[in-house]
Amino acid sequence: MIRTTLLAKIVLSLALVWCSNVNAAVQIVTKITAVGINSNNVVFFNVTDTIEQTGCQSKQVVLPPDSAIKDRVLSIALAAKASSAKVALRIAGCYGSAPTIDSVGVETGWIYITD
């Protein structure tokens, strides 16, 4: 009985650790090298460092056309680019083949200008 309980605790602990790493959000401090919007109304900005998000590693961050935050993100990205300031990003997941800070499932992302 004790061995079964101990084994169950170990298996549960390993499962929780594995699950927490599967959807772990990526955080990075980097510089913005380009900012734009395409004809599909997708806001994007390029950064100096590769974002190692599972499923969509890239140096470009995108916000989908229906994103509620894309106008504010565009403003922050333009300010950071114009001032050559670094930004801190929390990537929430992927939109197509690119990282996004827009909410993906339960994950949320963010951007802010830093030193």
C-alpha positions in Angstrom: 0.0 0.0 0.0 2.8 2.4 0.9 4.7 1.6 -2.3 1.6 2.1 -4.4 0.9 5.5 -2.8 4.5 6.6 -3.2 4.5 5.5 -6.9 1.2 7.3 -7.5 2.7 10.6 -6.0 5.8 10.3 -8.1 3.8 9.7 -11.3 1.4 12.6 -10.5 4.4 14.9 -9.7 6.1 14.1 -13.0 2.9 14.5 -14.9 2.3 18.0 -13.4 5.9 19.1 -14.2 5.6 17.8 -17.8 2.2 19.6 -18.3 3.5 22.9 -16.9 6.4 22.8 -19.4 4.3 21.9 -22.4 2.5 25.2 -22.6 5.1 27.3 -20.8 5.1 30.9 -22.1 8.3 32.3 -23.5 9.6 35.5 -22.0 12.4 37.5 -23.7 14.0 41.0 -23.7 15.0 42.1 -27.1 15.0 45.0 -29.6 12.5 45.7 -32.3 14.0 46.0 -35.8 10.9 46.5 -37.9 7.2 47.3 -37.3 4.3 47.0 -39.8 0.8 45.8 -40.8 0.0 43.7 -43.8 -3.0 43.7 -46.2 -4.7 41.1 -44.1 -4.7 43.5 -41.2 -2.1 41.5 -39.3 0.2 43.6 -37.1 3.7 42.4 -36.9 7.1 43.4 -35.6 10.5 41.9 -36.0 13.0 41.5 -33.1 16.8 40.9 -33.0 16.6 37.6 -31.1 14.9 34.3 -32.2 11.8 33.6 -30.0 12.0 29.9 -29.1 8.3 29.3 -28.8 7.3 25.6 -29.3 5.8 25.2 -32.7 6.7 28.6 -34.1 10.3 29.7 -33.6 10.8 33.1 -35.3 12.2 36.6 -35.1 8.7 38.0 -35.9 5.8 38.5 -33.6 2.3 38.8 -35.0 -1.1 39.9 -33.8 -4.2 38.5 -35.6 -6.7 40.8 -37.3 -9.3 40.3 -34.6 -6.9 41.0 -31.7 -8.4 43.5 -29.2 -4.9 44.7 -28.3 -3.3 45.1 -31.7 -3.6 48.9 -31.9 -2.0 49.4 -28.4 0.7 46.9 -29.2 1.4 48.7 -32.5 1.8 51.9 -30.5 4.2 50.4 -28.0 6.2 48.7 -30.8 6.5 51.9 -32.8 7.7 53.8 -29.7 10.3 51.2 -28.9 11.5 51.1 -32.5 11.7 54.9 -32.7 13.6 55.2 -29.4 15.8 52.1 -29.9 14.6 50.9 -26.5 14.5 47.2 -25.5 11.1 45.5 -25.0 10.2 42.7 -22.8 7.8 40.2 -24.3 5.7 37.3 -23.0 4.7 35.1 -25.9 1.3 33.4 -25.4 1.6 30.9 -28.2 1.4 30.8 -32.0 -0.7 32.4 -34.6 -0.1 30.5 -37.7 3.7 29.9 -37.9 4.7 33.0 -35.8 4.7 33.7 -32.1 2.0 36.0 -30.8 1.4 37.9 -27.5 -2.4 37.8 -28.1 -4.2 35.4 -25.8 -4.0 31.8 -26.8 -6.2 29.5 -24.7 -5.4 30.2 -21.1 -2.0 31.8 -21.9 -1.7 35.6 -22.0 1.1 37.7 -23.4 2.4 41.2 -22.9 4.9 43.8 -24.2 6.5 46.7 -22.4 9.4 49.0 -23.0 12.3 48.4 -20.7 15.8 49.8 -20.1 
